[in-house]
Amino acid sequence: MIKKLDTDTIKALSIKNNTFAFFYTASFFFICSLLVFLQVSFYVNESWILFIFTTYISGLFFSFLDQTAVSHEFQHNNVFSSKNLNQFIYKVLMIFSLTNWIYNKSSHMTHHKYALHKNVDDEFSFEKINSFILFQLITFNFNYFFRKVIMLGKNSLGIFPDSNLNKRSSKIFKTRLIYCSRLIILTHIFVFLLFYYFGNYQIYFLIILNQFIFNFFKDILVRAQHYKLEHNSNNILESTRSLVINPFLSYLYWNVNLHVEHHLYPTIPFYNLPKVRNIIGSKNIPTIFGFKDFLFILLRDNYAFFFTNKSYKI
């Protein structure tokens, strides 16, 4: 049996630490900005090896800005004490990552209530991986990029691809999807024209496309959360797992790897999730210890002919 937190403990852990949140957020965005500056400098000076290297590091950081990590925490209002500030940053990041926040928020709230419920949860865990997908994850994630662009375009025209959420959505909700998609597209057009006016349109593409470069670590971490776990179960411990990883990856992922803890107590900010784990007891939480351990499991399951070691179990 997992130890439940009492009401007072939940309230105490749910208090936002604005100072810590500011420095954490500022450090992350500063690194992203610095990497773009270096990219542009190397591009202008035609230092192509350094440009490619910096672009990969930029991709590593930028890939975590979307709804799977950084935006995810702001969407939950789990960063600053100001809900308005959290939601403002969340929407800016959603615009940047070409994601409709109306759809994302509703879909994610459903995911929390019905994780891995077939015909309900649209954030189903990806279990299959192949060489083409791996190639994209270590280069440019074409599938992810085109899926986002096409989805925005279709939604802006009132076209709604089949999904569990779209099937049960009201006309009012779909109208909001349309206007949100159009706002995102118009914002990108305006920003592009601004860069173009100042003769720096290449920088616009550099910044926007960074998030689709070198998605390897982000993608593998996302897969770990619900990989091959129980479908249609109301027990979070059966449908969700945590992943203990090194401090650098935890920093990039904003502790979303402590996914069981987050699903159990979604109002507790990401920087307090390690405390939740300590109180509950790590032995009581479904966990894989180490990024490479999960990666081995994923590759073993999809490339069984390469592996004979049976010691890694899901």
KOLVEXDREN-45431 format. One record per residue (C-alpha): residue number from 1; residue in one letter; x, y, z. Coordinates in steps of 0.2 Angstrom, whole numbers. Layout:
// KOLVEXDREN-45431
<node><n>NUM</n><res>A</res><xx>X</xx><yy>Y</yy><zz>Z</zz></node>
...
This chain:
// KOLVEXDREN-45431
<node><n>1</n><res>M</res><xx>0</xx><yy>0</yy><zz>0</zz></node>
<node><n>2</n><res>I</res><xx>6</xx><yy>17</yy><zz>-5</zz></node>
<node><n>3</n><res>K</res><xx>7</xx><yy>30</yy><zz>9</zz></node>
<node><n>4</n><res>K</res><xx>-5</xx><yy>44</yy><zz>6</zz></node>
<node><n>5</n><res>L</res><xx>-1</xx><yy>62</yy><zz>11</zz></node>
<node><n>6</n><res>D</res><xx>-12</xx><yy>71</yy><zz>23</zz></node>
<node><n>7</n><res>T</res><xx>-21</xx><yy>87</yy><zz>19</zz></node>
<node><n>8</n><res>D</res><xx>-9</xx><yy>98</yy><zz>28</zz></node>
<node><n>9</n><res>T</res><xx>6</xx><yy>90</yy><zz>20</zz></node>
<node><n>10</n><res>I</res><xx>-2</xx><yy>92</yy><zz>3</zz></node>
<node><n>11</n><res>K</res><xx>-6</xx><yy>111</yy><zz>6</zz></node>
<node><n>12</n><res>A</res><xx>12</xx><yy>114</yy><zz>12</zz></node>
<node><n>13</n><res>L</res><xx>20</xx><yy>105</yy><zz>-3</zz></node>
<node><n>14</n><res>S</res><xx>8</xx><yy>114</yy><zz>-15</zz></node>
<node><n>15</n><res>I</res><xx>15</xx><yy>132</yy><zz>-9</zz></node>
<node><n>16</n><res>K</res><xx>24</xx><yy>139</yy><zz>-23</zz></node>
<node><n>17</n><res>N</res><xx>42</xx><yy>145</yy><zz>-20</zz></node>
<node><n>18</n><res>N</res><xx>43</xx><yy>161</yy><zz>-32</zz></node>
<node><n>19</n><res>T</res><xx>61</xx><yy>164</yy><zz>-29</zz></node>
<node><n>20</n><res>F</res><xx>67</xx><yy>146</yy><zz>-33</zz></node>
<node><n>21</n><res>A</res><xx>54</xx><yy>146</yy><zz>-48</zz></node>
<node><n>22</n><res>F</res><xx>61</xx><yy>162</yy><zz>-55</zz></node>
<node><n>23</n><res>F</res><xx>80</xx><yy>157</yy><zz>-54</zz></node>
<node><n>24</n><res>Y</res><xx>75</xx><yy>139</yy><zz>-62</zz></node>
<node><n>25</n><res>T</res><xx>65</xx><yy>147</yy><zz>-76</zz></node>
<node><n>26</n><res>A</res><xx>77</xx><yy>161</yy><zz>-79</zz></node>
<node><n>27</n><res>S</res><xx>92</xx><yy>149</yy><zz>-80</zz></node>
<node><n>28</n><res>F</res><xx>83</xx><yy>138</yy><zz>-92</zz></node>
<node><n>29</n><res>F</res><xx>78</xx><yy>152</yy><zz>-104</zz></node>
<node><n>30</n><res>F</res><xx>95</xx><yy>160</yy><zz>-102</zz></node>
<node><n>31</n><res>I</res><xx>103</xx><yy>145</yy><zz>-108</zz></node>
<node><n>32</n><res>C</res><xx>91</xx><yy>143</yy><zz>-123</zz></node>
<node><n>33</n><res>S</res><xx>94</xx><yy>162</yy><zz>-127</zz></node>
<node><n>34</n><res>L</res><xx>113</xx><yy>160</yy><zz>-126</zz></node>
<node><n>35</n><res>L</res><xx>113</xx><yy>144</yy><zz>-137</zz></node>
<node><n>36</n><res>V</res><xx>103</xx><yy>154</yy><zz>-150</zz></node>
<node><n>37</n><res>F</res><xx>116</xx><yy>168</yy><zz>-149</zz></node>
<node><n>38</n><res>L</res><xx>130</xx><yy>156</yy><zz>-152</zz></node>
<node><n>39</n><res>Q</res><xx>121</xx><yy>147</yy><zz>-166</zz></node>
<node><n>40</n><res>V</res><xx>118</xx><yy>164</yy><zz>-175</zz></node>
<node><n>41</n><res>S</res><xx>137</xx><yy>169</yy><zz>-172</zz></node>
<node><n>42</n><res>F</res><xx>143</xx><yy>153</yy><zz>-179</zz></node>
<node><n>43</n><res>Y</res><xx>131</xx><yy>154</yy><zz>-193</zz></node>
<node><n>44</n><res>V</res><xx>137</xx><yy>171</yy><zz>-198</zz></node>
<node><n>45</n><res>N</res><xx>155</xx><yy>167</yy><zz>-196</zz></node>
<node><n>46</n><res>E</res><xx>152</xx><yy>151</yy><zz>-206</zz></node>
<node><n>47</n><res>S</res><xx>160</xx><yy>140</yy><zz>-192</zz></node>
<node><n>48</n><res>W</res><xx>149</xx><yy>125</yy><zz>-198</zz></node>
<node><n>49</n><res>I</res><xx>156</xx><yy>112</yy><zz>-186</zz></node>
<node><n>50</n><res>L</res><xx>153</xx><yy>123</yy><zz>-171</zz></node>
<node><n>51</n><res>F</res><xx>136</xx><yy>128</yy><zz>-178</zz></node>
<node><n>52</n><res>I</res><xx>131</xx><yy>110</yy><zz>-180</zz></node>
<node><n>53</n><res>F</res><xx>137</xx><yy>106</yy><zz>-162</zz></node>
<node><n>54</n><res>T</res><xx>128</xx><yy>121</yy><zz>-155</zz></node>
<node><n>55</n><res>T</res><xx>112</xx><yy>117</yy><zz>-165</zz></node>
<node><n>56</n><res>Y</res><xx>112</xx><yy>100</yy><zz>-157</zz></node>
<node><n>57</n><res>I</res><xx>113</xx><yy>107</yy><zz>-139</zz></node>
<node><n>58</n><res>S</res><xx>100</xx><yy>119</yy><zz>-143</zz></node>
<node><n>59</n><res>G</res><xx>89</xx><yy>106</yy><zz>-149</zz></node>
<node><n>60</n><res>L</res><xx>91</xx><yy>96</yy><zz>-133</zz></node>
<node><n>61</n><res>F</res><xx>86</xx><yy>111</yy><zz>-123</zz></node>
<node><n>62</n><res>F</res><xx>72</xx><yy>118</yy><zz>-135</zz></node>
<node><n>63</n><res>S</res><xx>64</xx><yy>100</yy><zz>-136</zz></node>
<node><n>64</n><res>F</res><xx>59</xx><yy>101</yy><zz>-118</zz></node>
<node><n>65</n><res>L</res><xx>49</xx><yy>118</yy><zz>-120</zz></node>
<node><n>66</n><res>D</res><xx>34</xx><yy>110</yy><zz>-127</zz></node>
<node><n>67</n><res>Q</res><xx>19</xx><yy>102</yy><zz>-118</zz></node>
<node><n>68</n><res>T</res><xx>29</xx><yy>87</yy><zz>-112</zz></node>
<node><n>69</n><res>A</res><xx>40</xx><yy>97</yy><zz>-100</zz></node>
<node><n>70</n><res>V</res><xx>42</xx><yy>115</yy><zz>-97</zz></node>
<node><n>71</n><res>S</res><xx>25</xx><yy>120</yy><zz>-104</zz></node>
<node><n>72</n><res>H</res><xx>17</xx><yy>106</yy><zz>-95</zz></node>
<node><n>73</n><res>E</res><xx>22</xx><yy>114</yy><zz>-78</zz></node>
<node><n>74</n><res>F</res><xx>15</xx><yy>131</yy><zz>-82</zz></node>
<node><n>75</n><res>Q</res><xx>-1</xx><yy>123</yy><zz>-88</zz></node>
<node><n>76</n><res>H</res><xx>-3</xx><yy>115</yy><zz>-71</zz></node>
<node><n>77</n><res>N</res><xx>1</xx><yy>132</yy><zz>-63</zz></node>
<node><n>78</n><res>N</res><xx>15</xx><yy>123</yy><zz>-54</zz></node>
<node><n>79</n><res>V</res><xx>29</xx><yy>136</yy><zz>-56</zz></node>
<node><n>80</n><res>F</res><xx>24</xx><yy>153</yy><zz>-49</zz></node>
<node><n>81</n><res>S</res><xx>11</xx><yy>157</yy><zz>-36</zz></node>
<node><n>82</n><res>S</res><xx>3</xx><yy>169</yy><zz>-49</zz></node>
<node><n>83</n><res>K</res><xx>-10</xx><yy>159</yy><zz>-60</zz></node>
<node><n>84</n><res>N</res><xx>-10</xx><yy>173</yy><zz>-73</zz></node>
<node><n>85</n><res>L</res><xx>9</xx><yy>173</yy><zz>-75</zz></node>
<node><n>86</n><res>N</res><xx>9</xx><yy>154</yy><zz>-77</zz></node>
<node><n>87</n><res>Q</res><xx>-5</xx><yy>154</yy><zz>-90</zz></node>
<node><n>88</n><res>F</res><xx>3</xx><yy>168</yy><zz>-99</zz></node>
<node><n>89</n><res>I</res><xx>20</xx><yy>159</yy><zz>-101</zz></node>
<node><n>90</n><res>Y</res><xx>11</xx><yy>143</yy><zz>-105</zz></node>
<node><n>91</n><res>K</res><xx>2</xx><yy>151</yy><zz>-119</zz></node>
<node><n>92</n><res>V</res><xx>17</xx><yy>160</yy><zz>-126</zz></node>
<node><n>93</n><res>L</res><xx>26</xx><yy>143</yy><zz>-126</zz></node>
<node><n>94</n><res>M</res><xx>11</xx><yy>135</yy><zz>-134</zz></node>
<node><n>95</n><res>I</res><xx>12</xx><yy>147</yy><zz>-148</zz></node>
<node><n>96</n><res>F</res><xx>31</xx><yy>145</yy><zz>-150</zz></node>
<node><n>97</n><res>S</res><xx>28</xx><yy>126</yy><zz>-150</zz></node>
<node><n>98</n><res>L</res><xx>14</xx><yy>127</yy><zz>-163</zz></node>
<node><n>99</n><res>T</res><xx>2</xx><yy>119</yy><zz>-151</zz></node>
<node><n>100</n><res>N</res><xx>-16</xx><yy>123</yy><zz>-148</zz></node>
<node><n>101</n><res>W</res><xx>-18</xx><yy>126</yy><zz>-130</zz></node>
<node><n>102</n><res>I</res><xx>-37</xx><yy>124</yy><zz>-130</zz></node>
<node><n>103</n><res>Y</res><xx>-35</xx><yy>106</yy><zz>-136</zz></node>
<node><n>104</n><res>N</res><xx>-19</xx><yy>103</yy><zz>-126</zz></node>
<node><n>105</n><res>K</res><xx>-26</xx><yy>108</yy><zz>-109</zz></node>
<node><n>106</n><res>S</res><xx>-42</xx><yy>99</yy><zz>-111</zz></node>
<node><n>107</n><res>S</res><xx>-34</xx><yy>83</yy><zz>-118</zz></node>
<node><n>108</n><res>H</res><xx>-21</xx><yy>83</yy><zz>-103</zz></node>
<node><n>109</n><res>M</res><xx>-34</xx><yy>85</yy><zz>-90</zz></node>
<node><n>110</n><res>T</res><xx>-43</xx><yy>70</yy><zz>-97</zz></node>
<node><n>111</n><res>H</res><xx>-26</xx><yy>61</yy><zz>-97</zz></node>
<node><n>112</n><res>H</res><xx>-25</xx><yy>64</yy><zz>-78</zz></node>
<node><n>113</n><res>K</res><xx>-42</xx><yy>57</yy><zz>-75</zz></node>
<node><n>114</n><res>Y</res><xx>-41</xx><yy>42</yy><zz>-87</zz></node>
<node><n>115</n><res>A</res><xx>-23</xx><yy>38</yy><zz>-91</zz></node>
<node><n>116</n><res>L</res><xx>-22</xx><yy>24</yy><zz>-104</zz></node>
<node><n>117</n><res>H</res><xx>-41</xx><yy>22</yy><zz>-105</zz></node>
<node><n>118</n><res>K</res><xx>-44</xx><yy>17</yy><zz>-123</zz></node>
<node><n>119</n><res>N</res><xx>-56</xx><yy>28</yy><zz>-133</zz></node>
<node><n>120</n><res>V</res><xx>-54</xx><yy>42</yy><zz>-119</zz></node>
<node><n>121</n><res>D</res><xx>-36</xx><yy>46</yy><zz>-117</zz></node>
<node><n>122</n><res>D</res><xx>-28</xx><yy>54</yy><zz>-132</zz></node>
<node><n>123</n><res>E</res><xx>-11</xx><yy>55</yy><zz>-124</zz></node>
<node><n>124</n><res>F</res><xx>-8</xx><yy>36</yy><zz>-126</zz></node>
<node><n>125</n><res>S</res><xx>9</xx><yy>30</yy><zz>-123</zz></node>
<node><n>126</n><res>F</res><xx>20</xx><yy>26</yy><zz>-139</zz></node>
<node><n>127</n><res>E</res><xx>26</xx><yy>8</yy><zz>-138</zz></node>
<node><n>128</n><res>K</res><xx>33</xx><yy>5</yy><zz>-155</zz></node>
<node><n>129</n><res>I</res><xx>49</xx><yy>12</yy><zz>-161</zz></node>
<node><n>130</n><res>N</res><xx>58</xx><yy>9</yy><zz>-177</zz></node>
<node><n>131</n><res>S</res><xx>74</xx><yy>14</yy><zz>-186</zz></node>
<node><n>132</n><res>F</res><xx>66</xx><yy>28</yy><zz>-196</zz></node>
<node><n>133</n><res>I</res><xx>59</xx><yy>35</yy><zz>-179</zz></node>
<node><n>134</n><res>L</res><xx>76</xx><yy>34</yy><zz>-171</zz></node>
<node><n>135</n><res>F</res><xx>84</xx><yy>42</yy><zz>-186</zz></node>
<node><n>136</n><res>Q</res><xx>72</xx><yy>57</yy><zz>-184</zz></node>
<node><n>137</n><res>L</res><xx>75</xx><yy>58</yy><zz>-165</zz></node>
<node><n>138</n><res>I</res><xx>94</xx><yy>60</yy><zz>-167</zz></node>
<node><n>139</n><res>T</res><xx>92</xx><yy>72</yy><zz>-182</zz></node>
<node><n>140</n><res>F</res><xx>76</xx><yy>82</yy><zz>-186</zz></node>
<node><n>141</n><res>N</res><xx>59</xx><yy>76</yy><zz>-180</zz></node>
<node><n>142</n><res>F</res><xx>50</xx><yy>78</yy><zz>-197</zz></node>
<node><n>143</n><res>N</res><xx>34</xx><yy>68</yy><zz>-191</zz></node>
<node><n>144</n><res>Y</res><xx>32</xx><yy>78</yy><zz>-176</zz></node>
<node><n>145</n><res>F</res><xx>35</xx><yy>95</yy><zz>-185</zz></node>
<node><n>146</n><res>F</res><xx>23</xx><yy>91</yy><zz>-200</zz></node>
<node><n>147</n><res>R</res><xx>10</xx><yy>84</yy><zz>-188</zz></node>
<node><n>148</n><res>K</res><xx>9</xx><yy>100</yy><zz>-178</zz></node>
<node><n>149</n><res>V</res><xx>9</xx><yy>111</yy><zz>-194</zz></node>
<node><n>150</n><res>I</res><xx>-4</xx><yy>101</yy><zz>-202</zz></node>
<node><n>151</n><res>M</res><xx>-15</xx><yy>100</yy><zz>-186</zz></node>
<node><n>152</n><res>L</res><xx>-14</xx><yy>119</yy><zz>-184</zz></node>
<node><n>153</n><res>G</res><xx>-19</xx><yy>121</yy><zz>-202</zz></node>
<node><n>154</n><res>K</res><xx>-33</xx><yy>109</yy><zz>-202</zz></node>
<node><n>155</n><res>N</res><xx>-40</xx><yy>116</yy><zz>-185</zz></node>
<node><n>156</n><res>S</res><xx>-39</xx><yy>134</yy><zz>-192</zz></node>
<node><n>157</n><res>L</res><xx>-50</xx><yy>129</yy><zz>-207</zz></node>
<node><n>158</n><res>G</res><xx>-63</xx><yy>120</yy><zz>-195</zz></node>
<node><n>159</n><res>I</res><xx>-56</xx><yy>102</yy><zz>-200</zz></node>
<node><n>160</n><res>F</res><xx>-55</xx><yy>91</yy><zz>-185</zz></node>
<node><n>161</n><res>P</res><xx>-46</xx><yy>75</yy><zz>-187</zz></node>
<node><n>162</n><res>D</res><xx>-52</xx><yy>60</yy><zz>-177</zz></node>
<node><n>163</n><res>S</res><xx>-47</xx><yy>59</yy><zz>-159</zz></node>
<node><n>164</n><res>N</res><xx>-56</xx><yy>54</yy><zz>-143</zz></node>
<node><n>165</n><res>L</res><xx>-58</xx><yy>73</yy><zz>-138</zz></node>
<node><n>166</n><res>N</res><xx>-64</xx><yy>79</yy><zz>-155</zz></node>
<node><n>167</n><res>K</res><xx>-77</xx><yy>66</yy><zz>-156</zz></node>
<node><n>168</n><res>R</res><xx>-85</xx><yy>71</yy><zz>-139</zz></node>
<node><n>169</n><res>S</res><xx>-82</xx><yy>90</yy><zz>-141</zz></node>
<node><n>170</n><res>S</res><xx>-96</xx><yy>103</yy><zz>-142</zz></node>
<node><n>171</n><res>K</res><xx>-98</xx><yy>115</yy><zz>-156</zz></node>
<node><n>172</n><res>I</res><xx>-92</xx><yy>129</yy><zz>-144</zz></node>
<node><n>173</n><res>F</res><xx>-76</xx><yy>120</yy><zz>-140</zz></node>
<node><n>174</n><res>K</res><xx>-72</xx><yy>117</yy><zz>-158</zz></node>
<node><n>175</n><res>T</res><xx>-75</xx><yy>135</yy><zz>-162</zz></node>
<node><n>176</n><res>R</res><xx>-62</xx><yy>140</yy><zz>-148</zz></node>
<node><n>177</n><res>L</res><xx>-50</xx><yy>127</yy><zz>-157</zz></node>
<node><n>178</n><res>I</res><xx>-52</xx><yy>136</yy><zz>-173</zz></node>
<node><n>179</n><res>Y</res><xx>-49</xx><yy>154</yy><zz>-166</zz></node>
<node><n>180</n><res>C</res><xx>-34</xx><yy>148</yy><zz>-156</zz></node>
<node><n>181</n><res>S</res><xx>-26</xx><yy>139</yy><zz>-171</zz></node>
<node><n>182</n><res>R</res><xx>-29</xx><yy>155</yy><zz>-181</zz></node>
<node><n>183</n><res>L</res><xx>-21</xx><yy>166</yy><zz>-168</zz></node>
<node><n>184</n><res>I</res><xx>-6</xx><yy>155</yy><zz>-167</zz></node>
<node><n>185</n><res>I</res><xx>-4</xx><yy>155</yy><zz>-186</zz></node>
<node><n>186</n><res>L</res><xx>-6</xx><yy>174</yy><zz>-187</zz></node>
<node><n>187</n><res>T</res><xx>6</xx><yy>177</yy><zz>-173</zz></node>
<node><n>188</n><res>H</res><xx>20</xx><yy>167</yy><zz>-182</zz></node>
<node><n>189</n><res>I</res><xx>16</xx><yy>176</yy><zz>-198</zz></node>
<node><n>190</n><res>F</res><xx>18</xx><yy>193</yy><zz>-189</zz></node>
<node><n>191</n><res>V</res><xx>34</xx><yy>187</yy><zz>-180</zz></node>
<node><n>192</n><res>F</res><xx>41</xx><yy>181</yy><zz>-196</zz></node>
<node><n>193</n><res>L</res><xx>37</xx><yy>197</yy><zz>-205</zz></node>
<node><n>194</n><res>L</res><xx>46</xx><yy>206</yy><zz>-191</zz></node>
<node><n>195</n><res>F</res><xx>62</xx><yy>196</yy><zz>-193</zz></node>
<node><n>196</n><res>Y</res><xx>60</xx><yy>198</yy><zz>-212</zz></node>
<node><n>197</n><res>Y</res><xx>59</xx><yy>217</yy><zz>-211</zz></node>
<node><n>198</n><res>F</res><xx>75</xx><yy>218</yy><zz>-201</zz></node>
<node><n>199</n><res>G</res><xx>83</xx><yy>206</yy><zz>-213</zz></node>
<node><n>200</n><res>N</res><xx>85</xx><yy>192</yy><zz>-200</zz></node>
<node><n>201</n><res>Y</res><xx>72</xx><yy>179</yy><zz>-206</zz></node>
<node><n>202</n><res>Q</res><xx>84</xx><yy>165</yy><zz>-205</zz></node>
<node><n>203</n><res>I</res><xx>85</xx><yy>168</yy><zz>-186</zz></node>
<node><n>204</n><res>Y</res><xx>66</xx><yy>165</yy><zz>-185</zz></node>
<node><n>205</n><res>F</res><xx>67</xx><yy>148</yy><zz>-193</zz></node>
<node><n>206</n><res>L</res><xx>82</xx><yy>144</yy><zz>-182</zz></node>
<node><n>207</n><res>I</res><xx>73</xx><yy>147</yy><zz>-166</zz></node>
<node><n>208</n><res>I</res><xx>57</xx><yy>139</yy><zz>-171</zz></node>
<node><n>209</n><res>L</res><xx>65</xx><yy>123</yy><zz>-179</zz></node>
<node><n>210</n><res>N</res><xx>77</xx><yy>121</yy><zz>-164</zz></node>
<node><n>211</n><res>Q</res><xx>63</xx><yy>112</yy><zz>-155</zz></node>
<node><n>212</n><res>F</res><xx>62</xx><yy>98</yy><zz>-168</zz></node>
<node><n>213</n><res>I</res><xx>81</xx><yy>94</yy><zz>-168</zz></node>
<node><n>214</n><res>F</res><xx>88</xx><yy>80</yy><zz>-157</zz></node>
<node><n>215</n><res>N</res><xx>72</xx><yy>75</yy><zz>-149</zz></node>
<node><n>216</n><res>F</res><xx>80</xx><yy>59</yy><zz>-143</zz></node>
<node><n>217</n><res>F</res><xx>81</xx><yy>62</yy><zz>-124</zz></node>
<node><n>218</n><res>K</res><xx>64</xx><yy>70</yy><zz>-123</zz></node>
<node><n>219</n><res>D</res><xx>55</xx><yy>57</yy><zz>-133</zz></node>
<node><n>220</n><res>I</res><xx>62</xx><yy>42</yy><zz>-124</zz></node>
<node><n>221</n><res>L</res><xx>58</xx><yy>50</yy><zz>-107</zz></node>
<node><n>222</n><res>V</res><xx>40</xx><yy>53</yy><zz>-112</zz></node>
<node><n>223</n><res>R</res><xx>38</xx><yy>35</yy><zz>-118</zz></node>
<node><n>224</n><res>A</res><xx>44</xx><yy>29</yy><zz>-101</zz></node>
<node><n>225</n><res>Q</res><xx>30</xx><yy>37</yy><zz>-91</zz></node>
<node><n>226</n><res>H</res><xx>17</xx><yy>24</yy><zz>-97</zz></node>
<node><n>227</n><res>Y</res><xx>26</xx><yy>12</yy><zz>-107</zz></node>
<node><n>228</n><res>K</res><xx>18</xx><yy>-6</yy><zz>-107</zz></node>
<node><n>229</n><res>L</res><xx>7</xx><yy>-2</yy><zz>-92</zz></node>
<node><n>230</n><res>E</res><xx>-10</xx><yy>-7</yy><zz>-88</zz></node>
<node><n>231</n><res>H</res><xx>-24</xx><yy>0</yy><zz>-100</zz></node>
<node><n>232</n><res>N</res><xx>-41</xx><yy>5</yy><zz>-93</zz></node>
<node><n>233</n><res>S</res><xx>-36</xx><yy>5</yy><zz>-75</zz></node>
<node><n>234</n><res>N</res><xx>-41</xx><yy>18</yy><zz>-62</zz></node>
<node><n>235</n><res>N</res><xx>-26</xx><yy>14</yy><zz>-52</zz></node>
<node><n>236</n><res>I</res><xx>-12</xx><yy>26</yy><zz>-55</zz></node>
<node><n>237</n><res>L</res><xx>1</xx><yy>14</yy><zz>-49</zz></node>
<node><n>238</n><res>E</res><xx>-4</xx><yy>2</yy><zz>-63</zz></node>
<node><n>239</n><res>S</res><xx>-5</xx><yy>15</yy><zz>-77</zz></node>
<node><n>240</n><res>T</res><xx>10</xx><yy>26</yy><zz>-73</zz></node>
<node><n>241</n><res>R</res><xx>28</xx><yy>25</yy><zz>-68</zz></node>
<node><n>242</n><res>S</res><xx>42</xx><yy>36</yy><zz>-62</zz></node>
<node><n>243</n><res>L</res><xx>60</xx><yy>36</yy><zz>-69</zz></node>
<node><n>244</n><res>V</res><xx>75</xx><yy>40</yy><zz>-59</zz></node>
<node><n>245</n><res>I</res><xx>87</xx><yy>49</yy><zz>-70</zz></node>
<node><n>246</n><res>N</res><xx>103</xx><yy>60</yy><zz>-67</zz></node>
<node><n>247</n><res>P</res><xx>101</xx><yy>78</yy><zz>-61</zz></node>
<node><n>248</n><res>F</res><xx>105</xx><yy>86</yy><zz>-78</zz></node>
<node><n>249</n><res>L</res><xx>91</xx><yy>76</yy><zz>-87</zz></node>
<node><n>250</n><res>S</res><xx>79</xx><yy>80</yy><zz>-72</zz></node>
<node><n>251</n><res>Y</res><xx>83</xx><yy>98</yy><zz>-74</zz></node>
<node><n>252</n><res>L</res><xx>79</xx><yy>98</yy><zz>-93</zz></node>
<node><n>253</n><res>Y</res><xx>63</xx><yy>88</yy><zz>-89</zz></node>
<node><n>254</n><res>W</res><xx>58</xx><yy>99</yy><zz>-74</zz></node>
<node><n>255</n><res>N</res><xx>56</xx><yy>83</yy><zz>-64</zz></node>
<node><n>256</n><res>V</res><xx>41</xx><yy>77</yy><zz>-75</zz></node>
<node><n>257</n><res>N</res><xx>51</xx><yy>60</yy><zz>-74</zz></node>
<node><n>258</n><res>L</res><xx>43</xx><yy>59</yy><zz>-56</zz></node>
<node><n>259</n><res>H</res><xx>27</xx><yy>55</yy><zz>-65</zz></node>
<node><n>260</n><res>V</res><xx>18</xx><yy>44</yy><zz>-52</zz></node>
<node><n>261</n><res>E</res><xx>21</xx><yy>58</yy><zz>-39</zz></node>
<node><n>262</n><res>H</res><xx>14</xx><yy>71</yy><zz>-52</zz></node>
<node><n>263</n><res>H</res><xx>-1</xx><yy>60</yy><zz>-56</zz></node>
<node><n>264</n><res>L</res><xx>-5</xx><yy>57</yy><zz>-38</zz></node>
<node><n>265</n><res>Y</res><xx>-3</xx><yy>75</yy><zz>-33</zz></node>
<node><n>266</n><res>P</res><xx>-5</xx><yy>86</yy><zz>-48</zz></node>
<node><n>267</n><res>T</res><xx>-6</xx><yy>103</yy><zz>-38</zz></node>
<node><n>268</n><res>I</res><xx>11</xx><yy>101</yy><zz>-31</zz></node>
<node><n>269</n><res>P</res><xx>25</xx><yy>110</yy><zz>-40</zz></node>
<node><n>270</n><res>F</res><xx>38</xx><yy>101</yy><zz>-49</zz></node>
<node><n>271</n><res>Y</res><xx>52</xx><yy>106</yy><zz>-37</zz></node>
<node><n>272</n><res>N</res><xx>43</xx><yy>98</yy><zz>-23</zz></node>
<node><n>273</n><res>L</res><xx>40</xx><yy>81</yy><zz>-31</zz></node>
<node><n>274</n><res>P</res><xx>56</xx><yy>74</yy><zz>-24</zz></node>
<node><n>275</n><res>K</res><xx>50</xx><yy>78</yy><zz>-7</zz></node>
<node><n>276</n><res>V</res><xx>34</xx><yy>69</yy><zz>-11</zz></node>
<node><n>277</n><res>R</res><xx>44</xx><yy>54</yy><zz>-17</zz></node>
<node><n>278</n><res>N</res><xx>54</xx><yy>54</yy><zz>0</zz></node>
<node><n>279</n><res>I</res><xx>38</xx><yy>54</yy><zz>10</zz></node>
<node><n>280</n><res>I</res><xx>29</xx><yy>41</yy><zz>1</zz></node>
<node><n>281</n><res>G</res><xx>44</xx><yy>30</yy><zz>0</zz></node>
<node><n>282</n><res>S</res><xx>52</xx><yy>25</yy><zz>-17</zz></node>
<node><n>283</n><res>K</res><xx>49</xx><yy>7</yy><zz>-14</zz></node>
<node><n>284</n><res>N</res><xx>31</xx><yy>10</yy><zz>-16</zz></node>
<node><n>285</n><res>I</res><xx>32</xx><yy>19</yy><zz>-32</zz></node>
<node><n>286</n><res>P</res><xx>33</xx><yy>9</yy><zz>-49</zz></node>
<node><n>287</n><res>T</res><xx>50</xx><yy>15</yy><zz>-55</zz></node>
<node><n>288</n><res>I</res><xx>64</xx><yy>12</yy><zz>-67</zz></node>
<node><n>289</n><res>F</res><xx>81</xx><yy>17</yy><zz>-61</zz></node>
<node><n>290</n><res>G</res><xx>91</xx><yy>25</yy><zz>-75</zz></node>
<node><n>291</n><res>F</res><xx>88</xx><yy>32</yy><zz>-92</zz></node>
<node><n>292</n><res>K</res><xx>99</xx><yy>19</yy><zz>-100</zz></node>
<node><n>293</n><res>D</res><xx>89</xx><yy>5</yy><zz>-92</zz></node>
<node><n>294</n><res>F</res><xx>73</xx><yy>11</yy><zz>-100</zz></node>
<node><n>295</n><res>L</res><xx>81</xx><yy>14</yy><zz>-116</zz></node>
<node><n>296</n><res>F</res><xx>88</xx><yy>-4</yy><zz>-116</zz></node>
<node><n>297</n><res>I</res><xx>70</xx><yy>-11</yy><zz>-112</zz></node>
<node><n>298</n><res>L</res><xx>63</xx><yy>0</yy><zz>-127</zz></node>
<node><n>299</n><res>L</res><xx>76</xx><yy>-6</yy><zz>-139</zz></node>
<node><n>300</n><res>R</res><xx>76</xx><yy>-24</yy><zz>-133</zz></node>
<node><n>301</n><res>D</res><xx>57</xx><yy>-24</yy><zz>-136</zz></node>
<node><n>302</n><res>N</res><xx>58</xx><yy>-17</yy><zz>-153</zz></node>
<node><n>303</n><res>Y</res><xx>75</xx><yy>-25</yy><zz>-159</zz></node>
<node><n>304</n><res>A</res><xx>74</xx><yy>-42</yy><zz>-150</zz></node>
<node><n>305</n><res>F</res><xx>86</xx><yy>-50</yy><zz>-162</zz></node>
<node><n>306</n><res>F</res><xx>100</xx><yy>-38</yy><zz>-155</zz></node>
<node><n>307</n><res>F</res><xx>98</xx><yy>-43</yy><zz>-137</zz></node>
<node><n>308</n><res>T</res><xx>100</xx><yy>-59</yy><zz>-127</zz></node>
<node><n>309</n><res>N</res><xx>101</xx><yy>-51</yy><zz>-109</zz></node>
<node><n>310</n><res>K</res><xx>85</xx><yy>-55</yy><zz>-100</zz></node>
<node><n>311</n><res>S</res><xx>89</xx><yy>-46</yy><zz>-84</zz></node>
<node><n>312</n><res>Y</res><xx>79</xx><yy>-30</yy><zz>-88</zz></node>
<node><n>313</n><res>K</res><xx>61</xx><yy>-32</yy><zz>-85</zz></node>
<node><n>314</n><res>I</res><xx>46</xx><yy>-19</yy><zz>-87</zz></node>
